[in-house]
Amino acid sequence: MFQGSCDSFESVVLSDLVLDDQIRLFSNAEYVVAAHGAGLTNLLFAERSTVFELYRRDERKDYFSVISTAMGGDHHMLESDAHGMLDPTFVVDQVARNMRSRNEE
């Protein structure tokens, strides 16, 4: 989850949290950066969040972008290669670029 600057990302293992904490976390998230998976169902609680969903090229599904958009969010899908590899620097650059553009508005 992300709030503020790139230095304020928080790594979270959703399976370590009870449902109430997951809801609170997503409802307060300005940014969500996560791999495609069931945990992104919590986007139902993330109103107007900017989401970066990481997915494998051969497994693209738009379920979570539909949820995110319905909640007023801005959803970006970042595609890995066929082996599931995605350069972390690329992900950080995409998030930082989005942050800069939002700050300029």
Secondary structure, 3 states (H helix, E strand, C coil): CECCCHHHECCCCHHHCCHHHHHHHHHCCCEEEEECCHHHHHHHHCCCCEEEEEECHHHCCCHHHHHHHHCCCEEEEEECCCCCCCCHHHHHHHHHHHHHHHHHC
